[in-house]
Amino acid sequence: MDIVVNLDVMLAKRKMSMTELSEKVGITLANLSILKTGKAKAIRFSTLSAICEALNCQPGDLLEYRSVK
């Protein structure tokens, strides 16, 4: 996959647990885990927005494009 999710990095920077983020955003730990491990095929803008608000970050802090050659 060309898109890398840096959710674990942002959680560490904000000293926040997955459980705390899950409660703030209102999505399950299972869905956050799928996103964190890079297994998600899509993310709703509303979910991305809620995560950014909870972590006080920009979408670019969470998502990164890496060229695969």
C-alpha positions as MATLAB code, in Angstrom:
seq = 'MDIVVNLDVMLAKRKMSMTELSEKVGITLANLSILKTGKAKAIRFSTLSAICEALNCQPGDLLEYRSVK';
ca = [
       0.000    0.000    0.000;
       1.301    3.442   -0.906;
      -0.414    5.262    1.988;
       1.144    4.826    5.428;
      -0.871    5.611    8.555;
       1.208    7.193   11.325;
      -1.454    6.966   14.022;
       0.889    5.233   16.470;
       3.426    8.055   16.088;
       0.829   10.745   16.824;
      -0.542    8.800   19.794;
       2.972    8.581   21.247;
       3.628   12.287   20.643;
       0.365   13.197   22.397;
       0.881   10.579   25.133;
      -2.596    9.233   24.446;
      -3.762    5.625   24.522;
      -5.835    3.913   21.862;
      -8.628    3.552   24.434;
      -8.647    7.283   25.174;
      -8.681    8.148   21.466;
     -11.456    5.635   20.863;
     -13.595    7.288   23.535;
     -12.900   10.816   22.260;
     -13.588    9.957   18.620;
     -16.455    7.539   19.193;
     -15.156    4.604   17.175;
     -14.311    1.118   18.360;
     -10.855   -0.022   19.369;
     -11.086   -2.691   16.668;
     -11.591   -0.073   13.947;
      -8.785    2.099   15.332;
      -6.516   -0.933   15.354;
      -7.334   -1.681   11.711;
      -6.459    1.908   10.842;
      -3.276    1.886   12.947;
      -1.950   -1.322   11.390;
      -2.537   -0.037    7.857;
      -5.152   -2.675    7.034;
      -7.910   -0.117    6.413;
      -8.888    0.377    2.775;
     -10.679    3.686    3.390;
     -11.417    6.289    6.050;
     -14.358    8.666    6.231;
     -13.478   12.346    6.267;
     -15.646   12.727    9.376;
     -13.562   10.073   11.169;
     -10.295   11.631   10.000;
     -11.523   15.031   11.154;
     -12.489   13.677   14.580;
      -9.094   11.986   15.000;
      -7.303   15.192   13.985;
      -9.365   17.182   16.461;
      -8.689   14.724   19.294;
      -4.947   14.620   18.542;
      -4.692   18.319   17.641;
      -2.982   17.536   14.345;
      -3.391   17.814   10.583;
      -4.369   14.949    8.224;
      -0.835   15.062    6.822;
       0.496   14.216   10.270;
      -1.451   10.945   10.141;
      -1.254    9.966    6.478;
       1.878    9.683    4.385;
       2.363    8.717    0.748;
       5.302    6.435   -0.025;
       6.107    5.521   -3.587;
       6.433    1.792   -4.220;
       8.882    0.945   -6.998;
];
